[in-house]
Amino acid sequence: MLKAVVFDVDDTLYDQQAPFRNAVKEVSPYVLDEDFHNLYIRFRYYSDENFPKVMQGLLTIEQMRAHRIYQSLVDLDYPALTKEACLNFQKIYEDELDKIVMHEKIKEILDYLKEKEIPLAIITNGPTDHQAKKIKQLHLTQWVKPENIFISEATGYQKPDREIFELVQKSLDLAAEEIIYVGDNYDSDVAGSKKANWRSLWFNHRHRDVPQDKPLLFELEIASFEQLEQTLKMIF
């Protein structure tokens, strides 16, 4: 029997493409509208690929942040940015993140789960200060106890590492089969939660394909915020 829900943050609880798009328009105004989705996917890919190198001391956080936007644009055959432009992108992006708001359906979902007294938790990858700012901006502690919020840099582990999921499980004091995870990234969220033997909802509202040669690990694929609400109300 499922007893708790654990959520990802980026592009699950809020629309991460909006601040990204606004920042890109400032430094690369020639990017075509039809390319923003693919550019964002590349940006997320390089974030996930290189943040472990930051934690290992192989890259600085500044180098990682500059590389992810630089390489994403190059991958789509756009002109390479200078280091100064990459760092300017990051500043604008962070300013835009100060304006993020939670999707209205997510608020309704969290209110519903809180009313049902369903334990909630958060697992998010990234630098502690950066992710903590998002958590504060989204007012997540209205629904999630601070001790159930886990940021990868602060824990020393990163999704899809099994250990970060086990830390949350210990905090919730539940068995693996009693927890379901909701996240948008197949490798980090779906595959990661399955390593810990949790149930998994793939919140695929960006309509991505399952990575080639990867097994189908999720219980359900959720394509919209409305469907996510309906599914969680059916479960709980």
N, C-alpha and C positions, 0 to 999 in steps of 0.2 A: 504494500500500500504506500502510495506517495504521500509524503508529509511536509516537504519543503521545496521551495523554488529558489534557484540561484541564477542571477542574471549577469551577462556581460554588460558593458557600458557603451563603448564606442559603436555607433551605428546600430545599436539595439535599443537603448533608452532614449536616444536623440538622433537627429539627422546629421551625421558627420559630414555629409557631402556639402551642406550649405556653407559652413565656414571655410571649407576647403576651396569651393568654387569661388567665393568672394576673394580669397587670398590669391588664387591663381590669376584671376582677372586683373589684379593690381600689378603683378610682375610679368605676366605673359598674356597680354590682352588679345593676342592673335590666336589663342586656343579656340577651336571651333566648339560650339555647343554639343555637337554629337560625339565629341571626343572626351567630354568630361567624365563620363562614367568609366571608360577604360583607363583614363589617367588616374582616377581615384583608386581603382583596383590595383594598379601598379604601385601607387603611393602606399597603400595598405600592405602590399606584398613586401616592399623594401623596409617598411617599419617593422614588420614581424620578423623578417630575415635578419636584420641588423641589430635590433635591440639586445638580443643575447650577447652580441659582441661588446656592447656597452657594459653590460653586467660583468663580463669577463675582463674588462679593462683593455680590450683590443681596439676600441673606438671611443672617442669622447662623444658625449651627447650632442655637441655641436656638429661634429663630423657626421654622425648618423642622420641628423635632421637635414643637413645640407645635401647629403647624398641622395636621400629618398626623393626629394623634389627634382633635383638635377637629373637623376637617372630615369625617373618616370617620364619626364618631358623628352629626353633623348630616345627612350624606347618607342615613343610615338612620333619620332622624326621631327620634333620641334627643336628650335635653336636651344643650345645649352645655355644655362644661366651662369653668370659669374658667381663666385663665392659670396660676394656682397649681396647680389640679388637673391640668392638662396636664403641667406640670413634675414633679408628683408621680408621674404615670403614667410619665414617662421614667425617673425614679429607680428605681421599682419594676421597670420593664422591664429596665434595665441590671443590677439585682441578680439578676433571674431569668436573664439571659444568662450570668451567672457560673456557672450550674448546668447549662448545656447539655451534652448528651452526643451523641456520634456514633451514628447508627443502626447497629445491629449488622451489618446487611447491607453498609453502606458500609465498615465495617472489613474485612469479608471481601473485598470488591471491591478495596480498596486493598492489602491483603495479597497478593492474587492478582496484581495488576499489578506490585507491587514484586518478587515472586518471579520474574515473567516479565521483569524488568528493563525495563519499559515506562516511559519518561520521563513524569513527571506535573507538572502546573502548576495554579495557582489564579488565577482572576480574580474579584475581588469589588468591588462598588460600596460606597462609604460613606466616612466619616471614618477616617483612618489608625488612630488610637488605638482606636476602637470596633471596627473589623474585626480589628485585630491582637490584641485581647483575645480575640475569638472563636477566632481561629486558634490561640492559645496554649491556650485551654480545651479545644479539640478535639485538641490534640497533633498537629497536621497535619505538623509537621516530621519526624515519624517516617516519613512517606512522601514528602513533597515537599521538595525542596531550598529553603532560604530565598530564594535568588536567582530561583526560579521562582514566587514568590508575589507577585502584583501587586494592590495596593489602589488604587482609583481616585484618591483624593485625593493619594496619594503620587506617582502618575504624572502627574497633571494631565489625565488623560483618564478618561472614564467609559463603560462599556458603555451603548449600542451603538456608541460611537465606534470606527471601524476601527483607529485608532492604538493603542489599548490591546491589541488582539489582535496587532497587528504587533510590539509590544514583546515579547510572550510568544513569538511565533514566532522572533524574533531570538535570544532567550535559549535556546530549545530547539535552534536551528540546524537547523530542518527546513523543508521546503516546505509551503505551505498545505494541499495535498491529503494530507499525511501526518499531519494533526492532526484530532482529533475533540473537540468540545466538548459537555459535559453540563451543562444548566442548566434551571431550572423556569420562567423568565420568557420568554414568547414574544418580546417586543420587544427586551429587553436581551440575552438569551442566544442565542436562535435567530437572530433577524434580525441581531444584532451579529456573531456568528461567521460568518454567511454573507457579510457585507460584506467580510470578510477572506478569503473563498473557502475557509473550513474546512468540514469535515463537521460535522453537528450532530445530537445526540440531544435531543429535547424531553422532559425528565423531567416529564411532566404528571401527577404523582401526586395533584394537587388537582383533576384532571378539569375543567380550564377549557376554554372554547371558543376557537378561533383568533379573534383580533380581526377584526371585520368588515372586508371589503375588503383583507385581508392575504393574500398568496400563501402556499401551503404550502411552507415552505423547508427543513424538517427531513428527514433521511433516515428516521428512525423516531420514532414517538411512544411513549414508555415510560410505562406507567401504574402501576407498582409498583416497590418496591425489589428484589423477587425477579426481575422482568422485566429490570431494569437489570443485575443480576448475570449473568443468562443471556445477555443481549445482548453485554455486554463480553467474556464468556468465549468467545462464538462469534467475535467479531472478532479477539481476541488469543489 
